Amino acid sequence: MQSMKRIPLAIPHMGGKEMDYIKKAFAENWIAPVGPNVDLFEEKVRDYTGAEFATATSSGTAAIHLALQLLDVTQGDTVFCPSFTFAASANPIHYQGAQAVFIDSELETWNMSPIALERALLDAKQNNQLPKAIIVVHIYGQPAKMTEIMALAKAYKVPIVEDAAESLGSLYQGVQTGTIGDIGIYSFNGNKIITTSGGGMLVSANEAWAQEAKFLSEQAKDPAPYYQHEKIGYNYRLSNVSAGIGCGQMEVLQERINQKRLIFERYKEGFTRYMETFSNFPRITCQQEIAGTFSNRWLSTIQMEGVHPLQLKEALDAAGMEGRLLWKPLHLQPVFQKNRFFAEDPNVNISNAQRLFESGLCLPSATQMTSNEQHRVIQTVAKFLIQAGESK
């Protein structure tokens, strides 16, 4: 019997028009980190998000690095960053010789806790070392509590870098994530909701910052009749070929968001039915979409009570399905073990970020997944959890 194909977590999904832009780049010989596709991709992102200025970069990480450069983050500075996120949110802080200070999550959205952030800001002010910036991440596409976070940032006069790598198309009170803070970044890595194979974007309402970001991303070449450099620059510009992929992908972005949200709803409905049917079925909860927010549901994630997610991941893997544990908190990573961390509740032994990591799993969320394939995933998860409940 032929085995069924593996169901992936998230993979690129082309819309069909990408090759038109790529062929145009080849026909016109724009095989460089400059060209009409780059300009058009920036325009498409501006039009979609409402950002005033956009600079296409080689990755989302590069965009964060440029954002910290624009904010003059340097040796000896601190930057606040959520602990519950991918390392790329924090690595550029250390590129600059600064130190990341990690902030706990709150359990509604899984994003940066305003309570923990306020404690960290108060401590920093008392020690006369306010951070140069606060990086806010919209985890798995769900917007953070930006009203509270922006109010704190304004009160302490600290700029916000909005890491919207996972949340392109998500809304907070009707506004696109990435355009709420002082500087926003997007990622177009291969597993994101749309892709350029690898790429990113820096957006801002500040024209001078956007121009400086572009200048720095092109090796900081001065306008001279020879190669002259007064600043350290970077090879961070997106290629015209990759930007062509992005132009095609922007045409199917809303369709991808609709598909991702449908996948999430199927999971939620499926697990709800099992919880209502089986009294010993472990309680499953999903990441909340709080009032005033709209999530692109980049990855569908669950939390489980009394079951270690690694065991479920192994069961999915054995059934030909890819799962992934939630982000391991950065304050628990060996490379950041000396960095400070502010828990939402300093009187508990396990932080919210650690609780999320130890109880959650990302389920297959590829937009190519059929309803039958998703039903297989739901059945596999349910079978495992029923057996886990019976063994107790």
N, C-alpha and C positions, 0 to 999 in steps of 0.2 A: 504494500500500500504506500502511495506517495505521501510523504509527510507534508503537513501544511506549512506555508511560509511563515517565517518569524515575524511577529508584530513588533515594530520598533517603537521606541519612546517618542521620538520626533525627528523627522528628516526633511530635507528640502523638498518643496512641492512647486514645480514650475507651472506657470500659467499658459505658456505657449508663445507669448510675444517677446520673451527674453532674447531669442535668437535673432529677431529682426534688428534689435539694437546692437547686438554683438556683430552681426554681419555688416551693419553700417560702419561700425568702428573699424573692422578689417578693410572694408572697401575704401574708406577714407584714410586708412593707415594711422588712425588715432590709437596706437598701442602704447599708451603712456599714462602717467598719473596726472593727466590734464586732458581736456577735450569736451566736446559738446554733450556727451552722455553724463559726465560729471556735473556739468552746469544744469542739465535737465533734471538729474536725480535730486540735486539740491532744491531745485524749484518745486518738484513734485512733493518733497518732504515739507517744504515751507507751506505750500498750498494746503496740504492735508492736515498738518498740525496747527497751523496758524502762527508758527514761529516767524519772526521778522527776518532773521538771518540764519543761514545754515552753512556749515563747512563739512564736506565729506572727508572721512578719514579711513585709514587702513583697518581700523578695528574700533570697537567701543572702548577698549582699554586705552588706546591712543587718544581718544576723545576726552576721557577722564584725565589723562596725563596733561593734555593741553589746557583743560579747564583749571587744573591746579597751578599751571604756569601762569595763566591769566590772572589768577588771584594771588600771585606772588608767594605761594607756599614754598618754603625753603628750609634749610638746615635748622633744626631746633624747634620748628613749629609743630603744632598738633592739628590734626583734622579728625573730626568725629565721623564715625562710620558705623552702620549697623553690623552686629556680629553675625546675624543670620542672613548671609549672602555668599555669593561666589567670591573667591579671593581676588578676582580682577577688580572688584570695587575698591579694594584696599591697597593692592600692590603699588599703584602709581603714587600713593602717599609716600611710600618708602623710596620710590625712585628719586623723589625730591629731597631725601635726607630728613624728612619729617617723620613724626610718629602717629600712627593710627590709635585713636582711643575708641574702643568698641562700646556700642550702646545696645542694650537688650531690646527684644521685641515685645509687642503687646499681642495678646492672644486672639483678638478679633480679626485683624487683617494679616497678622504675622509680621508686620512691618515695624520700623523703628518706634519704640515706645516714647510718647511725649513725656511721660512721667520720668522715665530713666534719663531722657535727654535733658529735662529741666534740672535734675539732680547733678548731672555732669556739668552743665553750664554754670550752675551756682558754685560748684566746687572749683571750676576753672577760674571764675571771677575772683573768688576768695584767694586763690593762689596766683592771681595776676598773670594768667596764661590762658586767655580765651582762645579757642581754636581759630585758625585762619579760614576754615570752611566747615560746613556740615554736608556730608554726602548722604542723601536719602535715596533708598532703593525701593522700587515698587515690585515686591517679590511675586514671582509667577504670574505677573500681570495685574495683580490687585493693587490699586492705589493706596498709598499710605495716608495717614490722617494729616493732610497737609495744612488744614486750617490751624490746628494746634501747633504744628511744627513751624510753620511760617511765622506765627505770632511770637514764638520763643526766639526764632532767629532775628526777627525785627527788634525785639526787646533787648537782645544782647548784641545787636549789630554785627551778626555773622552771616556771610553769604551762603546760599544754598546751591549745591551742585546736585541736580536731579538725575540719578541713574535710572533711566527708563529703558534700559537694555532689554528687559523682558516685557515691557508694557506698551509698546507702540500700538496706538489705537484705543488704549484705555482712557477713561475720562474721570476727572474729579470735579464735581459740580459743573459739569458741562465743558470743562477745559481739558485739553489734551495733556496727559502726563508728559513731562519733559519741557513744558512751556510755563510751568508755575513758578519754579525757582529762578535764580539768577542765570544759571547756565544749565542746559539739559543735554543729555547724551542718549543716543540710541545705538543698538548693536544689530548687525545684519549677519551674524555668524550662521553657520549652516543649520543649526537647530532652532533658530529664532522663527517668529511667526512669518516673516519674509526674510529672504537672504540675498546677499551679493557674493556668496561663498565665504567671504570674510570681509568685514567692513564695518564702518560706524559713521556717526554723524554728531557734530556738536551744533547746538542751536542756542540762540540768545536773542534778546531784544536790544542788546548793546552792539551797535555796528562796529565800534572800535575793537571790541573783543573778537568779533567774528573775523575781521580783517587780520588781526594779530594771530589768531589761530591758524588761518590759512597761510600766513607768512611763515610761522614756525613749522608748519607741517610740510613746507616745501624747502627745508634745510636752511631757512632764514637767510635767503640770498638777497642782499641789498640791491636796490635799483642802480646798478653801476654798469659800465661797459665791459666789466670783467667780473670774475668771481670774488666778491667781497662779503665778509660776514662780520657783523658787530655783535651778534648773539649766537648762542648755541641753538641749532635747529634740529629737525627730525625728518626722517623719511616716512611721514605719516599720511600722505595724500592717497586717496582711493584711486585705483586705476580706471581708465576710461572703459575698459572691457568689463570690469566688475560692476561699474556704475550702470552699464547697459543692462546687466542682469537685474539690478535694482529698479531701473525704470520699468522693466516688464513686470516685476514683482509688485510694484506699487499699484498696478492696474487690477490686481486680484487681492489686495490687502483686505478690503471689507469682506470679501467672500471667505477669506481664511479666518477672519475673526468670527464670522457667523458659524463656520464649521467647528472652530474650537469651542465655542459656547454650546453648540449642540452636543458635542462629545461630553462636555462637563455635565449637561443636564441629563443625558442618558445614564451616566455613572450615578448621579445623585438619585435619580428615580429608581434605578435598579437596586441600589443598596438599601434604599428606604423600604422597598418591597420585602427584601430579605429580613430586615430588622423587624418589620411588622408581622412576618410569618413565623420566624423562629425565635422563641423566647431566649435561647442561649446564644443568639447571634451577637458577637461583640459590637459595641456601639461604634459607628463610623461617623465622623464629622468631616465636612469639607471647608475649605477656606471661604470665609464669609465675604459677600459683596455688600458692604455696609451702605446705608442710605446716602444718596448723593454720589455714588460711584458706579462705574461701569468697567468691568474687567474684560480684557481680551481673552482671558482663560488660556494663556499660553501653554501651561501644563496643568492637567487635572491632577489634583493631589488629594490625599485622604489622611486622616489621623485615626488611629485605632486604639482602643483601650485593652490592655492586658495581652497584647500580641507584639512581639518585636518585629519591626518592619523588614529586617534583614531576612527573617524566615519566609515572609511572604514574597520578598524579591526572589529568593531562591526557588520558591514554588512556581512563580511566574516564568523564571528562566527555564526551568525543567519542562514547562508547557510551551516553550517557544515564544515567550513574550518578554519584552524588556521593561523592567521597572527601575527606578532609581531612588535611593534614599534622599531625603531632603538635605539641604545644605548643612554640612557640619559647621557649627559656629566657629567663627574665626578666632575668638578668644581661647578656643580649645585646640587650635592648630599649633603644632610644634614651632613653626616659624614665628608665630606671634605670641608665644607664651609669656613674654616679658611685657606685653602691652597691657595698659589699664582697661578694665571693663566695668561698666555700670549696669547693674541688674535693675529691673523694674522694682523688685522687692529685695532689698539687701539682706533681709532676715530669713531667706529660704536657702536651702542647700543647692537646689537645682534651678537654674535660670529658665525663663520662658523659652529662650533660644534653644537651650539644651533639651527641654521638654518636647519642643517641636521636632527636633532632629531625631529623638529617640522614639517617636511615636508615629512618624509620618512616612509616606511613600508617594512618589510620582508615578502615575499610571500611564500606559501607552496613550499618547495624545496626538499622533501623526494625523494630519488632515486627510491623508489617503486611506486611512482605516475605514473599512466598511462597517455598517451596522451589525452584520453577522460576526465580524471579527471582534467588535467591541462587546457583543453579547458573550463571546467566548471568554474574553477577559473578565467580565463580571461574574460569569459562572465559575471560573478558576479561582478568583478571589473569594467568592462565597463558599465554595467547597472547602477551601483551606480554612476559612474562619469558622465554619460549622464544625469541622473536625477539631479545631483548636478549642472551641467551646465545649465539645463533648469530652475532651481529654482532661478538663478541669474538675 
